[in-house]
Amino acid sequence: MAVESIRARAYDLAVPEFAKDRVSDFFNNFREVPTFANSLLQFKGETAGRAAVRFVVNTMFTAGLFD
């Protein structure tokens, strides 16, 4: 547990805020996949379409680094 704390502290000190935001955006991009599937199952076409387009655009054009 102490090693994880040291690693987290080192990451917090060494990585600039801009880079942390990009990492966060990259992983948050994958939240669109369950949103898409859930919307399809609920027959919410507009929401499903929006989630699909958002995922594709973010993945293809920004590598998921910008939202």
N, C-alpha and C positions, 0 to 999 in steps of 0.2 A: 504494500500500500504506500509506503514511503517513496518508492521508486516512481510510482505514478504521480505522486504529488510533485516530486522534483521535476519530472518530465513536463507536467502541466505548467509549472512555474517557468521553466526554461522556454517553453513554447510561447507563453504569454509575454515574456521579456524580449525574445529574439525575433518574433514575427510581427511585422508592422500591421496596423489595424486594417489597412486596405487589403492585404493578403488574407487576413482572417475572414474578412467579409466575402472575398471570392470563394474561399473554401466553404463557407456557410452557404453561399448561393449555389455552389455546385451540388451539395448534398440536398438542399431544399428543392432543387429542380426535380428530384426523383419523387417528391410528394405528389406530383401531378399524375403519376401512373395510377395510384389507387383512386384518386379523384376521378380520373377518366373512367376506370372500370366501374366504380360505384355509380357514377352518373349514367352510364350505359344500362346498368342493371335496373335503375330507377326510371328508365326511359326519358331522361333529361338530356335531350340531344344537344341543346345549345350549350349547356355546361360541359358536356362531354367533348364537344367540338372545341370549345375554348381551352380546355385542359390539354387536348391533343395538340392543338396548334401551339400553345404556349410551350409544351415540352419539346416539340420538334424544332421550333424556332430557337429556343434557348440551347438545345443540344447541338443543332447543326451550325448555327451561326456564331454562337458565343462560347461553345464548349461547356455550357452550363455555368460559366463563371460570372455572368451578369444577368440580372433579372430585369 
